Amino acid sequence: MKIGKLRKLYSLTGTAEILEYIYENPGCTRKDLREIALSPIVLQRLTMFREYGLIHQDELMLTELGKKFHSLIHEIESLEHSHSE
């Protein structure tokens, strides 16, 4: 996996929120995710997450790589927050 792809994915609308929801609610459904993002965005992100190996193919659960990416997003957001203060 190239860092550039992950960087681009992070910058897309809904990425962090959808990953967070899946992390907190493993096994959730696409219908559940519509509460936090529009259906087309959810479908696009899930396709990308599967393509990049961040979620399992058959269920909405993070893979080990997905968990690491989720953790990295939290680190980035923490740095952005502390830098803005």
C-alpha positions as a Python dict, from the first residue, in 0.01 Angstrom:
ca = {
    (1, 'M'): (0, 0, 0),
    (2, 'K'): (139, 335, -98),
    (3, 'I'): (132, 618, 153),
    (4, 'G'): (-5, 851, -116),
    (5, 'K'): (-321, 640, -148),
    (6, 'L'): (-380, 648, 226),
    (7, 'R'): (-314, 1022, 238),
    (8, 'K'): (-569, 1078, -39),
    (9, 'L'): (-820, 849, 132),
    (10, 'Y'): (-780, 1039, 460),
    (11, 'S'): (-857, 1367, 285),
    (12, 'L'): (-1188, 1243, 140),
    (13, 'T'): (-1515, 1345, 304),
    (14, 'G'): (-1649, 1086, 546),
    (15, 'T'): (-1340, 865, 569),
    (16, 'A'): (-1257, 930, 934),
    (17, 'E'): (-1620, 925, 1044),
    (18, 'I'): (-1703, 600, 866),
    (19, 'L'): (-1388, 425, 992),
    (20, 'E'): (-1463, 544, 1345),
    (21, 'Y'): (-1819, 410, 1325),
    (22, 'I'): (-1701, 70, 1198),
    (23, 'Y'): (-1434, 61, 1471),
    (24, 'E'): (-1690, 133, 1743),
    (25, 'N'): (-1963, -89, 1590),
    (26, 'P'): (-1799, -393, 1428),
    (27, 'G'): (-2042, -587, 1213),
    (28, 'C'): (-2266, -284, 1151),
    (29, 'T'): (-2455, -254, 823),
    (30, 'R'): (-2443, -4, 539),
    (31, 'K'): (-2784, 114, 654),
    (32, 'D'): (-2633, 201, 993),
    (33, 'L'): (-2363, 406, 820),
    (34, 'R'): (-2622, 621, 642),
    (35, 'E'): (-2672, 798, 974),
    (36, 'I'): (-2329, 959, 942),
    (37, 'A'): (-2284, 1002, 566),
    (38, 'L'): (-2485, 1005, 245),
    (39, 'S'): (-2537, 667, 82),
    (40, 'P'): (-2316, 734, -226),
    (41, 'I'): (-2029, 844, -2),
    (42, 'V'): (-2069, 537, 219),
    (43, 'L'): (-2064, 304, -82),
    (44, 'Q'): (-1757, 474, -230),
    (45, 'R'): (-1564, 463, 98),
    (46, 'L'): (-1654, 100, 168),
    (47, 'T'): (-1536, 5, -181),
    (48, 'M'): (-1207, 186, -123),
    (49, 'F'): (-1166, 41, 228),
    (50, 'R'): (-1206, -310, 87),
    (51, 'E'): (-975, -239, -206),
    (52, 'Y'): (-705, -109, 30),
    (53, 'G'): (-753, -393, 278),
    (54, 'L'): (-882, -176, 562),
    (55, 'I'): (-1202, -375, 618),
    (56, 'H'): (-1288, -740, 570),
    (57, 'Q'): (-1446, -839, 239),
    (58, 'D'): (-1749, -1013, 389),
    (59, 'E'): (-1833, -799, 693),
    (60, 'L'): (-1790, -444, 816),
    (61, 'M'): (-1501, -497, 1054),
    (62, 'L'): (-1157, -338, 1044),
    (63, 'T'): (-860, -553, 948),
    (64, 'E'): (-530, -509, 1133),
    (65, 'L'): (-427, -259, 866),
    (66, 'G'): (-758, -80, 912),
    (67, 'K'): (-701, -59, 1288),
    (68, 'K'): (-355, 90, 1229),
    (69, 'F'): (-496, 343, 982),
    (70, 'H'): (-772, 432, 1231),
    (71, 'S'): (-508, 486, 1499),
    (72, 'L'): (-303, 701, 1262),
    (73, 'I'): (-606, 918, 1186),
    (74, 'H'): (-651, 976, 1560),
    (75, 'E'): (-285, 1076, 1590),
    (76, 'I'): (-315, 1320, 1299),
    (77, 'E'): (-632, 1473, 1443),
    (78, 'S'): (-469, 1505, 1783),
    (79, 'L'): (-168, 1681, 1632),
    (80, 'E'): (-392, 1913, 1431),
    (81, 'H'): (-592, 1996, 1743),
    (82, 'S'): (-286, 2065, 1960),
    (83, 'H'): (-126, 2272, 1683),
    (84, 'S'): (-434, 2493, 1646),
    (85, 'E'): (-438, 2588, 2015),
}
